[in-house]
Amino acid sequence: MNISIFDLSIYIKFFIGLCALVNPIGMIPIFTTMTNNQSFLERKKTNLVANISASLILLISLFFGSNILNAFGISINSFRIAGGILIISIAFSMISGEFINKIKIARNQKEENIDNISVVPLAMPLIAGPGAISSTIVWSTYYSTWINLFGCSLAIILFSLVCWLCFQAAPCVVKILGKTGINIITRIMGLLLMSLGIEFIISGTSTIFPGLLH
């Protein structure tokens, strides 16, 4: 009985960790910005494809992430630093307004670009970003039994469902905020993402070079 409770706590902590890293509620303004001029069906498709892609990325990371990194001789800390740089570049484009302009251009192009927006940058790196992937890989190395991997897989699916529900509320956010509000929140989210990227870089650097940042 105690073992079962302990195992359940593992999955709960893993699920809460993913929610804290990604912050699905905080992602709503970003999703709103990207899908502001999409039709209802296009927005629904973008939401579905993004979350299915993100869950697949995290599931692959759970089962094969450590093997893939080891095959290329990449440490998790190096992966954190690279992911942090990627997040900072996206955050900078959000703050400067280039991110919104790129989305407007993409919306005026062919419908297959909806899939591109769903996968990049929505699914990766915004939902299944370096933080979520790194966390998933670390958990898979700590709890590597098939039962634990199955439990973590259910946690990932539940997490994707939470993200999907949050993004379903995006149209309401559009009506409440308006175009100006979306632009303001997009830049605020850019600042938050840039801070998160810097945290990833600091975390990876401090582990690779102990004492460097102290």
N, C-alpha and C positions, 0 to 999 in steps of 0.2 A: 504493500500500500504506500509506504513512504517513497519507494522507488518511482512509482507511478506519478505521485504528486511532484517529485523532483523533476521527472521528465517533462511533465506539463509546464512547470515553471520555466524550463529551458526554452520551450517553444513560445511561451508568452513573452519572455525577455527578448527573444529574437524578433518577434513581431513588433514589439514596442520600439526596439532599436531601429528597425527599418522605418517605422513611422516617424521617429524623431529625426533620423538622418534626411529623409526625403521631404517631410512636412507636406502631406497631400493638400491640406487646407491652404497652406501658403503657396502651393503650385497653381491654385485656381486662377489668380490674375494672369499668370503666364499662359495657361491654357486659353483663357479668355482672349488675350491679346492675339494669340496665334489663330484662333478660330472665329474672330469677331465678325467677319463678313461671310462665313460659310453658311450654307443652308443647314436646316435641321438634320437632314440625312448625312450630309458631309461631316458635320460636327460629331454625329453619332458614330460614324465610321472611323473618324480620327481618334476618338476616345477609345473605341474597341481595339483598333489596331495597335495603338500606343501601349495599352495595358497588357495586351497579349504578348507583344514584343518584349516589354519590360519583364514580364514574368518568365518568359523563355530565357532571356539573358541571365536573370538571377538563378534560374534552375540549372542552366549550364554552368554558371559560376559555382553553384553549390556542389555539383557532382564532379566537374572537371576543372574548376578554376585553378586549384593548386597545381594540378598536373600540367596545365597549359603554361602557367608562369614558370614552373620548374623546367619545362621543356625548352623555354627560351632563356632560361637563366635569369629571370626577372624576380626580384623580391617584392613583397607586398608594399614595402616602404617606397621603393622606386615607382611602383604603380600608383601609389598615393600622390607622389610629387607630380607625375605626368598628368594624372587626373585633375589635380589642383590647378595646373597651368591651363588645361583645357577649360575648366570652369571659369577661370579668370578671364579668358579670351571671350567666352560667351557673355559673361557679366559686363565686360567693357562695351560690347556691342549693344547690350540692353540699355546701359547708361547713356551712351552717345546717341541712341535712336536708330542705329544701323540695323539692330535686330528687328525692329518694327517694320522698317523699309524692306528688308529682305522677305519678311512674311507677306507683305502686301504684294511684292513681285511674284512670290510663289503662288499666291491665291489667284493671280491673273493668268497663270499658266494652266497647263492641262491638268485633268483630274488626277492622273497618276501621281502628281506631286503631293497629293494628300497623304499617300503612303509614306513619302519621303519625310514630310513634316512629322508624321506619327512616329517614325523610327528615330530620326535625327532632326531636331534635338529633344523631342518629347520623351521617347522611350529611353534613349541614351544620348547625353549623359544626365538629363534632368530627373528622370524617375530612377532608372537603373544606372546611377552614376558611380563614380569611383568609390564614394563612401559606402553605398549599398553593396556594391560588388566586393569591395575589400572586406566589409563586415561579414558578408555571406561566405567568403572563402575562409576567413578566420574561424567562423563557427563550424564550418565543415571539417576543419582540421582538429578542432577540439572535440567534436562529437561526430565521429566518422562511422558509427554503426548504421546499418541499413534502417533500423527503426528510427533512429534520430534523424537521419536524412529524410525519411518519409515525413516525420513530424515537421521538420523545417520546410519541406516542400508545401505542406498544407498551410503553413504560416505565410509563405510567399504568395500562394494563391489568394488567401484571405486579404493580404496586403494589397494585391492588385485590385481586388474587389472594392476595397476602401477607396483607392485612388479613382476607380471608375465612378463610384457614387459621388465623390467630390467633384469630378469633372462634369457630371450630369447637372450639377447646380450652376455651371458656368453661365448659361443664358440669363438666369436671374441676376447674376453678378453684373452682366453687361448692362441690363436695364437700370440697375441701381447706380453703378459707377459712371456710365457714359464714357465717351471717347477721352475726355480730359482726365478723368479719374483713372482710366486704364493706363494712360501714358505715365501718369505720376506714379502709380503703383508698380508699373513695369520697371521704372528707374530705381524705385526703392528696393524691389526684389533683386535688381542687378547689384546693388550695394551689398545686400545680404549674401547673394551668391559669390560675390568677390571675396567677402569675408570668409565664407566657407572654403573657398579655394585656397586662400592664404593659410587657413587652419590645416588643410590637408598637407600643404607644402611644409609648414612648420613641424607638423607631426612626423612626416617622413624624414625630414632633414635632421631633426633632433634625435631620431632613433639611429640613423645611419652614422651621424657624427655626434656622439654623446658629448655634452658639455659645450658644444659650439654656440648654442643659443642661450647659455646661462651666464 
